[in-house]
């Protein structure tokens, strides 16, 4: 049976305190992101319209930029991040993933699904069945891929060479996907302000409704599933990142809306580097941003 879980952000005052003692109020979940660095590119090759991000290692981040459109690769040199390579791509990016051995992008304007070699970002188109309109993309288990087909409103499970292994009907427009270690996946549905959880068999296991903020409904556009069960969610309209636990409850909040370093404006995508750093495509500010997760430290 599908279960819908409301997410609560605030708790009451701590229980069990004597009446003479001041109440210890918990105003909400902790801030769990600490700002690290901006990725803006160079004067000649700036980040302009970032829609998706991915990372092969702790010293490499790729940004899919709709301006151009192009793929921008950043690498860490010493203590700073520098633009390493820029390559044109055939259409505006709808999704970007690192599958463990290469980058893969789903592109609009009929450009389809494209794999990029890790060494020089050389491109190779992956064939898709006729009629598939590629959208959100994520790495699946065993080197496979998860691809949202906007034409059929379904999620395709693909082999590493893009052969369709299975199809899961979703019935809603999906903006982001994230595979799970157990073989299932999460799907972000912005129009409903929710995240859907499908199990390994393709059955809808849960619907998690995201909380509004100051009457602004949540609009999820990016997902990252961690091995331990937590789910990172980009909330585009509010300009924040939510951390959900394995039951769908909000366990932490990262960043807030704004343009200063560490703040987000219309964020479009999110990725997690192997060592734990979080990178966000900060579309409204024409940059990508790196954050360090910190359960105890205050975020920006």
N, C-alpha and C positions, 0 to 999 in steps of 0.2 A: 504494500500500500504506500502510495506517495504521501509524505508528510511535509507540511508547510511549517517552518520554524520562524517565529518572529524574532528579530534581533533587537535587544535592548541595550541602549548606550549608558544609561545612568542607573545607579543603585541608590538605595536609601542610606541614612546614617548608620554607622556601625552599631550592631546590636550588642546587648549585654553590658553597656556602660552604666555606671551609677548616674542617677539624676543630677548629682552635683558636678559631674564631670562634663566638659564640653564634648559635643558629638564630633566624631571623626567622619566627615562627609567624604564619600567617594563620588566625585563628579563625573567619572567616566573611565574608560579604559586608558592605559598608559600610552604615552607617545613612544613609538618604537623605531623611529628613523632619525639618524643623525647625518646631516648633510656632509658630503665629502668633496665633490668637485662638479663643475659644469663642463660639458662638452659642447663647444660652439663651432668648432672648425677654424678656418682661417678667413682672412679678408677676401681672398679669391674664391675659396670654397667653403662658404658658411653653412651651418645647419640652418635650414629655412623653414621646412614644413615636415618635421619628424612625426611619423605615424606608427612606427614599430621599432623595437630594439631586440637584440639578442647578443649573447656572449659565449665564445668558445672556451675562454679561460679567465682567470682573474686579472689578466693583463690585456684583454682584447674585448672590445665592444663594437658591434656593427649597428648602425642607424639606417633605417630605411626612410628616405626623404622623398616626399612627393614632388618637391621642387626639382625639376630636371627631367624626369625623376632619376634618382641615383641611390647607390648604396655607399655609405661612408664608413670606413673602418678606422677606429681609434685604437692605439696601443699605448700602454704605459711605458714611459721612458724615464728611468730614475724615479722621481717622486711625482711627475706630472704626466698627464695624458695628452697625446698629440695625434693629429690627423695623419694616418698612415697611407690611406689609399681611397680613391673615389672612382666608382665605375658607374656608367649609365645603365639603366634598366628599362625594360620595354613598356612599363605601365606603372601607374600609381600603386604603391604597395597596399595590399589588404591584410597581409599577415607576414610574419617573419619568424623563423625558428632555427635553432641549432639542434641537429639530430644526433650529435655525438661524433660526427665525422665531416660535416659540411653545413653550410647555411642553406636554407630553402626559403623562398619567398613566393607568396601568391600575389599575382599582379592583375590589375584591372586592364581595361582597354583591349581585352582579348589576348593578353600576353601569357596568361595561364600560370603554370607552376614551373619555377626555375630553381635549379640547384647551383650553388656557387662553391667552387673549389676553395679550400681553406688557405692555400698558399698565396694565390694571386687573384682570387675572386673571379676566375674564369667561369663563364656561364654555360649551363646545359639545360635545355628545356626537358621537363618530365611530361610525358603524354598523359592526358586525362580523357576519360570517356566523353563522347560528343554530348553537348548540352550542359555540361557542368560549368557553373559560374563560380570560380574560386573566391572564397572570402577568408574568414579567420583561419589561422593555421597554428598547429602545435605539434611538438614531437610526441610520438607515442612509444609504447614499450617495444623493445627489440629492434630499434632503428626505424620503426614505421612512422607514419604521419597521421595526424587528424586534420581533416579539412572540412570546413563548412561550405556546403553547396547552396548558394543563395537561390538558385533556380528551383530546387526541391525543398528548401528549408530543412535540410538534413545534414548530419555529420557523417563523412565518409572515413572509414578506417582504411588507410592505404599501406601497401608494402613500401619498402625503401625506394622502389622504382615506380611508385604511384599506381600500381594495380589495385583496384578496389577489392578489399577483403570483406567488408561488411558496411552496411548503411543503417544509421540510426535516425529515425524521424524525430525532429524537434518541434516543428510547427510554428516557430517564432524566429524573428531575425536575430542572429547571433553576432556579437561584435568581437568576442574573444573566446579562446579555448585553452584548456590546460589538461594534460594527461596526468593520470595518477599511477603510482607504483603498482597498484592492484589491477591495472588494466582498464579502469574506468576513465571518465573525464568530466570536467566541469565546463559549462557553457554560460557565458554572460549574455543576458537578455536586457538591453538598455531600456526598451520601451516599458518593461515591467519592473525595472529597478531590482532585478533579481538574478540569482545564480542558480542554475540547475545542475544537479549532480546525477550522473548516469553511472551505473555499475558496469562491470566488465562484460556483462551480457547485453548491454544496451538498454536496460530497464531504468526508468526514471526513479531514483531512490529518494531524492529530497529536493525541495524548492526552498531556497533561502532568500527571504525578502530583505533587502538592505535598508537600513534606516535612513530617513531623510535628515537633512541638517538645516536648521532654521527655515523650515518649510520648503527647502529645495530638494526635490526628489533625487534619489541616487540614480546615476547613469553609468553603469559599469562598462569599461572599454578595454580592460586588460586584466589578465589572470596569471598567477604563478602558483602551482601546487608544490609544497615542500614535502620531502620524504616523510617527515614526522607527522604530517596530517594537516598542518596549517595551510591556509589559502590566502595569498595576497591579492587584493582587488583594487584596481584603479577606479576611482569615482570621478568621472570627467567633469560633470557640472559643478560639483562641490570643490574640486581641486584637492582631493585628498587620497590617501591610500589606507585601506582598511585591512586588518589581519583578522581572519576568521579561524576559529579553532575547528576541530574535527566534527563538532556538532553544529557548526554554523553560527555560533555566537561570536560577537565582536570581542576579540582579545587585545586589540591594540589599534591605534590610529597613528598614521605617519603623515607629516606635512599638513599644509593648509593652503588656501587660495591666495595667490599673490605673484609678484614678479621679482622679488628679491631672491638672491641665492638661497636655495633650500625650499622655496615656495613653488607652487604649481599653478599653471593656468591652462585649462583645457588639456589635461594629460591624456595621451592616446594609447599608450602601451607600457608594458613593464616586463622586465626579465630579471632572473637571478643568476649571478655568476657562481661558479662552483664553490668558491670560498665563502659565499653568503652575501656579498655586496648586492644591492638592489639598484638597477638602472631603470629610469623612467623616461619615456619620450614625452617631453614637456612641450607640446605642440604650440600652445599659445604664447610661449616665451622663446620659440625658435632655438631650442637647445635640448640636449639630453642631460640628466642629472644622476650622479652617483650618490647613494646613501649607504650608511652602515647600519644594519639592524642593531638595536639595543633595547632589550626588554625593560631595563631599568633607567636608562638615560633619557633625557628629554630631547625630543625632536625639534625641528625648526619652528 
